[in-house]
């Protein structure tokens, strides 16, 4: 209710799940994931054990993103990943690092709108700052590691040097 105008109104604040919010991001950053991941069936696997992503990428539905124990994903230049596919990160043998640099922060990750459960184990997230609002003003994503309309299991995960609203 607007007391000033004395009128009722309805405001939908959850635009994140709508096709509208992703339209420009999908259009601009689709297919860039192929620069960093190998497709094996419906699995996306890092091309190397150490991969640097310096641009935003969008991963559509239908994949399973796998980051193996011992691998490192470096996000630089504020790179942010929006994924509509689940992620399986890490395991018991050795840790995974998903990080920016101290002098070149990464953006982060949003895993959204997938019915499959993502699993993150034995992983360190660091030097991430969230989505750069100056470059992506139509998105309201305040965290560095975000989950929306999905399920996630998190075990033995460390967050350090996170420079966003929250991890």
VMD Tcl script that draws the C-alpha trace (Angstrom):
set ca {
  {0.00 0.00 0.00}
  {1.37 3.41 -0.99}
  {0.38 5.72 1.89}
  {1.28 8.84 -0.07}
  {-0.94 8.05 -3.09}
  {-3.35 5.93 -1.05}
  {-3.22 3.07 -3.57}
  {-2.47 -0.63 -3.44}
  {0.12 -1.98 -5.84}
  {1.87 -5.25 -6.53}
  {5.62 -5.34 -7.07}
  {7.31 -8.53 -8.23}
  {10.88 -8.34 -6.93}
  {12.00 -11.84 -7.96}
  {12.89 -11.30 -11.61}
  {15.93 -13.56 -11.36}
  {13.93 -16.65 -12.37}
  {12.41 -15.06 -15.45}
  {13.66 -15.36 -19.01}
  {13.88 -11.55 -19.19}
  {16.67 -11.26 -16.65}
  {18.87 -13.75 -18.49}
  {18.09 -12.68 -22.06}
  {20.96 -10.24 -22.58}
  {23.45 -12.24 -20.51}
  {22.61 -15.44 -22.42}
  {22.79 -13.69 -25.77}
  {26.10 -11.99 -25.04}
  {27.92 -14.79 -23.20}
  {26.50 -18.05 -24.62}
  {29.00 -20.39 -26.24}
  {31.96 -18.70 -24.52}
  {32.00 -21.61 -22.06}
  {33.43 -23.76 -24.87}
  {36.64 -21.70 -24.67}
  {37.27 -23.07 -21.16}
  {35.47 -26.42 -20.94}
  {35.56 -29.66 -22.92}
  {32.20 -31.30 -23.67}
  {32.18 -35.04 -22.93}
  {28.61 -36.12 -23.54}
  {26.63 -33.80 -21.33}
  {29.56 -33.19 -18.94}
  {31.61 -30.00 -19.05}
  {35.17 -30.55 -17.83}
  {37.90 -27.91 -17.51}
  {40.29 -27.99 -20.49}
  {43.30 -28.02 -18.13}
  {43.94 -28.43 -14.42}
  {44.49 -24.65 -14.17}
  {42.06 -22.53 -16.17}
  {41.76 -18.75 -16.17}
  {38.44 -17.23 -17.20}
  {38.61 -13.48 -17.80}
  {35.15 -12.90 -19.30}
  {31.58 -13.58 -18.23}
  {30.17 -16.90 -19.40}
  {26.74 -18.50 -19.49}
  {26.25 -22.27 -19.24}
  {22.82 -23.44 -20.45}
  {20.69 -26.30 -19.12}
  {21.53 -29.85 -20.08}
  {25.11 -30.07 -18.80}
  {26.83 -31.25 -15.65}
  {29.82 -29.02 -14.81}
  {32.62 -31.01 -13.18}
  {35.65 -29.51 -11.42}
  {37.91 -32.36 -10.30}
  {39.95 -32.48 -7.06}
  {43.24 -30.66 -7.50}
  {41.98 -28.35 -10.24}
  {42.04 -24.56 -10.06}
  {39.55 -22.18 -11.67}
  {40.86 -18.62 -11.73}
  {38.29 -15.89 -12.39}
  {39.89 -12.57 -13.35}
  {38.72 -9.27 -14.80}
  {35.53 -9.56 -12.71}
  {34.47 -12.68 -14.65}
  {31.09 -14.01 -13.55}
  {29.51 -17.36 -14.48}
  {25.76 -17.91 -14.70}
  {24.91 -21.58 -14.99}
  {21.56 -23.25 -15.52}
  {23.32 -26.60 -15.11}
  {24.41 -28.21 -11.82}
  {28.04 -28.25 -10.69}
  {30.04 -31.04 -9.04}
  {33.14 -29.50 -7.50}
  {35.92 -31.28 -5.67}
  {36.09 -34.46 -3.68}
  {38.13 -36.07 -0.94}
  {41.58 -36.49 -2.49}
  {42.76 -32.88 -2.86}
  {41.16 -29.47 -2.71}
  {39.79 -27.31 -5.49}
  {40.50 -23.57 -5.68}
  {38.05 -21.16 -7.30}
  {39.52 -17.72 -6.94}
  {40.40 -14.36 -8.34}
  {43.77 -12.73 -7.81}
  {44.47 -10.33 -4.96}
  {45.02 -7.52 -7.48}
  {42.45 -8.74 -10.07}
  {39.31 -9.98 -8.34}
  {36.97 -12.46 -9.94}
  {33.22 -12.04 -9.97}
  {31.76 -15.37 -8.93}
  {29.16 -17.95 -9.83}
  {25.36 -18.18 -9.93}
  {23.87 -21.68 -10.24}
  {20.18 -21.28 -10.97}
  {17.03 -22.95 -12.21}
  {18.19 -26.57 -12.20}
  {16.40 -29.47 -10.55}
  {19.63 -31.44 -10.11}
  {21.60 -30.98 -6.90}
  {25.01 -29.30 -7.09}
  {27.75 -30.70 -4.84}
  {30.71 -28.72 -3.56}
  {33.31 -30.47 -1.43}
  {36.81 -29.64 -0.20}
  {36.88 -26.31 -2.05}
  {38.27 -22.84 -1.35}
  {36.58 -19.75 -2.76}
  {38.61 -16.55 -2.49}
  {39.24 -13.09 -3.95}
  {35.77 -12.74 -5.45}
  {33.72 -9.54 -5.63}
  {30.35 -10.52 -7.12}
  {28.84 -9.31 -10.37}
  {30.16 -5.96 -11.61}
  {27.12 -3.65 -11.56}
  {28.76 -1.09 -13.85}
  {28.95 -3.64 -16.68}
  {25.75 -5.55 -15.85}
  {23.35 -3.00 -14.39}
  {20.20 -5.01 -15.14}
  {21.21 -7.86 -12.79}
  {20.67 -7.82 -9.05}
  {23.12 -10.46 -7.86}
  {24.85 -9.34 -4.68}
  {26.86 -12.41 -3.72}
  {29.96 -14.05 -5.07}
  {28.64 -17.61 -4.79}
  {24.89 -17.76 -5.44}
  {22.22 -20.44 -5.67}
  {18.68 -19.74 -6.87}
  {15.83 -22.19 -7.47}
  {18.13 -25.19 -6.99}
  {19.59 -27.53 -4.37}
  {23.19 -27.66 -3.19}
  {25.25 -29.81 -0.82}
  {28.28 -28.02 0.64}
  {30.94 -29.85 2.68}
  {34.37 -28.68 3.84}
  {34.29 -25.36 1.97}
  {36.27 -22.23 2.86}
  {35.31 -18.68 1.86}
  {38.00 -16.03 2.28}
  {38.63 -12.55 0.95}
  {35.09 -12.27 -0.41}
  {34.38 -8.64 -1.32}
  {30.66 -8.80 -2.11}
  {27.44 -8.47 -0.15}
  {27.84 -12.07 0.95}
  {29.31 -15.32 -0.32}
}
mol new
graphics top color blue
foreach p $ca { graphics top sphere $p radius 0.5 }
foreach p [lrange $ca 0 end-1] q [lrange $ca 1 end] { graphics top cylinder $p $q radius 0.2 }
display resetview
